[in-house]
Amino acid sequence: MSGNEDDLVAYRLELPDELRTQFKGMTAMNGTNMKDALIHFIEWYVGKRQQPPINKLVNQEVSQWIEKEP
């Protein structure tokens, strides 16, 4: 992104209420917000970022689960 607000467009996204609530809560717990998390994901998806957004909570749970597997 160039950072110029003139280059920005609005995009409407309809989500189930429960999914939106979960997403909002998870982004807050990860120290970000929904807008920034979505922008990061889209930049990764189109190849502008090397890594997808990090969800510290899910990654922690997954790593604990992997360590417990035989």
C-alpha positions in Angstrom: 0.0 0.0 0.0 1.2 3.5 -0.8 -0.3 4.9 2.4 -2.1 7.6 0.4 -5.7 7.8 1.6 -6.8 8.9 -1.9 -5.8 5.4 -3.1 -8.1 3.6 -0.6 -11.4 2.0 -1.5 -14.2 0.8 0.7 -15.1 -2.9 0.7 -18.2 -4.3 2.3 -17.9 -7.7 3.8 -21.0 -9.6 5.2 -20.2 -12.1 7.9 -22.3 -14.1 10.2 -22.6 -12.2 13.5 -20.9 -14.9 15.6 -17.9 -15.1 13.2 -17.5 -11.3 13.2 -17.6 -11.3 17.0 -15.0 -14.1 17.2 -12.7 -12.4 14.6 -13.0 -9.0 16.5 -12.1 -10.7 19.8 -9.2 -12.6 18.3 -7.7 -9.6 16.6 -8.0 -7.6 19.9 -6.3 -10.3 21.9 -3.5 -10.3 19.2 -3.0 -6.6 19.7 -4.4 -5.6 16.3 -7.8 -4.8 14.8 -10.0 -6.3 12.1 -9.1 -3.9 9.4 -5.3 -4.3 9.8 -5.6 -8.1 10.1 -7.6 -8.3 6.9 -5.2 -6.0 5.0 -2.3 -8.1 6.2 -4.1 -11.3 5.0 -4.9 -9.8 1.6 -1.4 -8.6 1.1 -0.1 -12.0 1.9 -2.7 -13.7 -0.3 -1.7 -11.6 -3.3 2.0 -12.1 -2.7 3.0 -8.7 -1.2 3.9 -10.3 2.2 5.9 -13.5 2.8 4.0 -14.5 6.0 0.3 -14.6 6.7 -1.0 -12.7 9.7 0.1 -14.3 13.0 -2.5 -15.4 15.4 -0.5 -15.9 18.6 -3.4 -17.7 20.3 -4.0 -20.3 17.6 -0.3 -20.8 16.9 0.3 -21.4 20.6 -2.5 -23.9 20.8 -1.4 -25.7 17.7 2.2 -26.0 18.9 1.0 -27.4 22.2 -1.2 -29.9 20.4 1.7 -31.0 18.1 4.0 -31.5 21.1 1.4 -33.8 22.7 1.1 -36.1 19.6 2.8 -39.5 19.9 
